[in-house]
Amino acid sequence: MEYNIKGFRVFEDILKCKWTLSILDRLTNGDVRPGHLKSNIKGLTAKVMYERLKKLEKFGIIERDQITEKPLEVHYILTSKGKKVSKIISQMKKIDF
């Protein structure tokens, strides 16, 4: 069986980064503001959160939506790729380790 090696490497990179799965899990329920992410994931620092968000955006898993009206608002949402990854994460949560 042949598979997408690039996709596999991206998913591998996601799994090895602490906090990434938690961030993706929170984004599963819809768009999320950075402040909500930080306050709902205990121990997550702003620096690490923004590093992970940038990486996920680079991979095309999330999308940054900036509302330019005042006050400025930023939301993160899953892309179609991100929704596929989210389904995998949902299945992983069901495994009894």
C-alpha positions as CSV (number, residue, x, y, z in Angstrom):
1,M,0.0,0.0,0.0
2,E,1.4,3.4,-1.0
3,Y,0.8,6.4,1.1
4,N,1.6,10.1,1.1
5,I,5.1,10.3,2.7
6,K,4.9,14.1,3.1
7,G,1.5,13.9,4.9
8,F,2.9,11.2,7.1
9,R,5.9,13.4,8.0
10,V,3.7,16.4,8.8
11,F,1.5,14.2,11.1
12,E,4.6,12.9,12.7
13,D,5.8,16.4,13.3
14,I,2.4,17.3,14.9
15,L,2.5,14.4,17.2
16,K,6.0,15.1,18.5
17,C,5.2,18.7,19.5
18,K,3.9,19.1,23.0
19,W,0.6,21.0,23.1
20,T,-0.2,20.6,19.5
21,L,-2.8,17.9,20.0
22,S,-4.4,19.9,22.8
23,I,-4.7,22.9,20.5
24,L,-6.1,20.9,17.7
25,D,-8.6,19.3,20.0
26,R,-9.9,22.7,21.2
27,L,-10.2,23.9,17.6
28,T,-12.4,20.9,16.7
29,N,-15.4,22.6,18.2
30,G,-15.1,25.7,15.9
31,D,-13.1,28.8,15.7
32,V,-11.1,29.8,18.7
33,R,-9.5,33.0,19.8
34,P,-5.9,32.7,21.1
35,G,-6.9,33.9,24.6
36,H,-9.4,31.1,24.9
37,L,-6.8,28.6,23.9
38,K,-4.3,29.8,26.4
39,S,-6.9,29.9,29.3
40,N,-8.4,26.5,28.5
41,I,-5.1,24.6,28.2
42,K,-3.4,24.5,31.6
43,G,0.3,25.1,31.4
44,L,0.4,26.4,27.8
45,T,2.4,29.6,27.5
46,A,1.7,32.3,25.0
47,K,5.1,31.9,23.3
48,V,4.6,28.1,22.8
49,M,1.0,28.6,21.7
50,Y,1.9,31.1,19.0
51,E,4.8,28.8,17.8
52,R,2.4,25.9,17.5
53,L,-0.3,28.0,15.8
54,K,2.2,29.3,13.2
55,K,3.5,25.8,12.5
56,L,-0.1,24.4,12.1
57,E,-0.9,27.4,9.8
58,K,2.3,26.7,7.8
59,F,1.2,23.1,7.3
60,G,-2.3,24.2,6.2
61,I,-4.0,22.6,9.1
62,I,-5.5,25.8,10.6
63,E,-6.3,29.2,9.2
64,R,-5.9,32.5,10.9
65,D,-8.9,34.8,10.5
66,Q,-8.3,38.4,11.4
67,I,-11.1,40.8,11.8
68,T,-9.8,44.3,11.0
69,E,-12.6,46.2,12.7
70,K,-11.8,47.7,16.0
71,P,-11.2,46.1,18.4
72,L,-9.0,43.8,16.4
73,E,-9.9,40.1,16.7
74,V,-8.0,37.0,15.6
75,H,-9.6,33.6,15.4
76,Y,-8.2,30.2,14.4
77,I,-10.2,27.7,12.5
78,L,-9.5,24.2,11.1
79,T,-9.0,23.9,7.3
80,S,-10.4,20.8,5.4
81,K,-7.0,19.2,6.1
82,G,-7.3,20.1,9.8
83,K,-10.7,18.5,10.0
84,K,-9.2,15.2,8.7
85,V,-6.5,15.4,11.3
86,S,-9.1,16.2,13.9
87,K,-11.0,13.0,13.0
88,I,-7.8,11.0,13.7
89,I,-7.3,12.8,17.0
90,S,-10.9,11.9,18.0
91,Q,-10.2,8.3,17.2
92,M,-7.0,8.4,19.3
93,K,-8.9,9.7,22.3
94,K,-11.1,6.6,22.2
95,I,-8.1,4.2,22.6
96,D,-7.7,2.8,26.1
97,F,-3.9,2.9,26.7
